[in-house]
Amino acid sequence: MDLGTNAVERGTVAMSEADFSARRSAKDLRKVRQVELLISTLLRVGVGASLTIILAGMALTFVHHPDYLRSKEALERVTGPRSAFPHTMRQVIIGLRQGEGRAVVTVGLLLLIATPVARVAVSILAFVYERDGVFVVITSIVLALLLLSFWLGAGE
């Protein structure tokens, strides 16, 4: 390796600044487009999956309790303010093991809530990929605040 000469002295053809900027801009645009497609796919899949799970849970509820379709009083037991939906992860898991539709609906709702949180987490990785340190920090703070709000809200 010749450390005594520079690129011009070695006869290396340097790219003009305009060519370099054009190539870099095209590369940056491709990166941004890839990230946008990833986030778009994440949101679509998350919402679609949660909707499917919620509908499956509702169908399961009506299969196990066909009286909900015929009796207004029976339907109010499941839709009223005193209905017994699971409120903790332990209750959700127990409900899933027992095949309860309400537990399945709760999983669908949890997935729906988790989808935008996952979007924020993916955005952090996207900004790291794009080498945008300022937005990595900002988005990390947003994610930390979201997680903190879930943690604090769980105490109620």
C-alpha positions in Angstrom: 0.0 0.0 0.0 1.4 3.3 -1.1 0.8 5.8 1.7 3.1 8.5 0.3 0.8 9.5 -2.6 -2.7 10.8 -2.7 -5.5 9.7 -5.1 -4.8 12.4 -7.7 -1.1 11.5 -7.8 -2.0 7.8 -8.3 -4.3 8.7 -11.2 -7.5 7.7 -9.4 -10.5 9.2 -11.1 -12.5 11.0 -8.5 -16.3 11.5 -8.8 -17.5 15.0 -9.1 -19.4 16.4 -6.1 -22.6 16.6 -8.2 -22.3 12.9 -9.2 -21.6 11.9 -5.6 -24.6 13.8 -4.4 -26.9 12.3 -7.1 -25.8 8.8 -6.3 -26.1 9.4 -2.6 -29.5 10.9 -3.0 -30.8 8.0 -5.1 -29.4 5.6 -2.5 -31.0 7.6 0.3 -34.4 7.7 -1.5 -34.2 3.9 -1.9 -33.5 3.5 1.8 -36.4 5.8 2.7 -38.8 3.9 0.4 -37.8 0.5 1.9 -38.4 1.8 5.4 -41.8 3.3 4.4 -42.8 0.0 2.8 -41.7 -2.0 5.9 -43.7 0.3 8.3 -46.7 0.2 6.0 -46.6 -3.6 5.9 -46.2 -3.7 9.7 -49.3 -1.5 10.2 -51.4 -3.4 7.7 -50.5 -6.8 9.0 -51.0 -5.7 12.6 -54.4 -4.3 12.0 -55.5 -7.1 9.8 -54.3 -9.8 12.2 -56.0 -8.1 15.2 -59.3 -7.7 13.2 -59.2 -11.4 12.3 -58.5 -12.4 15.9 -61.3 -10.2 17.3 -63.8 -11.6 14.8 -62.7 -15.2 15.6 -63.1 -14.5 19.3 -66.6 -13.1 18.7 -67.5 -16.1 16.6 -66.2 -18.4 19.3 -68.2 -16.6 21.9 -71.4 -17.0 19.9 -70.7 -20.7 19.2 -70.2 -21.4 22.9 -73.2 -19.2 23.9 -75.9 -19.3 21.2 -78.4 -17.8 23.7 -76.6 -14.5 23.1 -78.3 -14.4 19.7 -81.8 -15.0 21.0 -81.9 -13.3 24.4 -81.3 -9.6 25.0 -80.6 -10.3 28.7 -78.0 -12.9 27.9 -76.3 -10.6 25.4 -76.2 -7.8 28.0 -74.3 -10.2 30.3 -71.4 -10.3 27.8 -71.6 -6.7 26.5 -72.7 -4.8 29.7 -70.4 -2.9 32.0 -70.3 -5.8 34.5 -69.2 -8.3 31.9 -66.4 -10.7 32.8 -63.7 -9.8 30.3 -60.1 -10.8 31.3 -58.2 -7.8 32.8 -54.8 -9.4 33.4 -52.4 -11.4 31.3 -52.9 -14.3 33.6 -56.7 -14.2 33.1 -56.2 -14.0 29.3 -53.9 -17.1 29.3 -56.4 -19.0 31.4 -59.2 -17.9 29.2 -57.4 -19.0 26.1 -56.7 -22.4 27.6 -60.4 -22.8 28.3 -61.3 -21.6 24.8 -63.2 -18.5 25.9 -64.0 -16.1 23.0 -63.7 -13.1 25.3 -60.0 -14.0 25.9 -59.4 -14.3 22.2 -61.1 -10.9 21.6 -58.8 -9.5 24.3 -55.7 -10.9 22.5 -56.9 -9.2 19.3 -57.3 -5.9 21.1 -53.9 -6.2 22.7 -52.4 -6.8 19.3 -54.2 -3.7 18.0 -52.7 -1.7 20.8 -49.2 -3.2 20.2 -49.2 -2.4 16.5 -48.4 1.3 16.7 -45.9 0.6 19.5 -44.2 -1.8 17.2 -44.2 0.9 14.5 -42.3 3.2 16.8 -39.8 0.5 17.6 -39.3 -0.3 13.9 -38.9 3.4 13.3 -35.9 3.5 15.7 -34.3 0.7 13.6 -35.1 2.6 10.4 -33.5 5.8 11.7 -30.4 3.8 12.7 -30.4 2.3 9.2 -30.7 5.8 7.7 -28.0 7.0 10.1 -30.2 9.8 11.5 -29.0 10.1 15.1 -31.4 12.9 16.0 -34.5 10.9 15.1 -33.1 7.8 16.8 -33.0 9.7 20.0 -36.4 11.4 19.6 -38.1 8.1 18.6 -36.4 6.3 21.4 -37.8 8.8 23.9 -41.3 8.4 22.4 -41.0 4.6 22.7 -39.8 4.9 26.3 -42.7 7.2 27.1 -45.2 4.8 25.5 -43.8 1.8 27.5 -43.7 3.9 30.7 -47.4 4.8 30.2 -48.3 1.1 29.8 -46.3 0.2 32.9 -47.9 3.0 35.0 -51.3 2.3 33.7 -51.0 -1.4 34.7 -50.9 -0.3 38.3 -54.5 1.0 38.3 
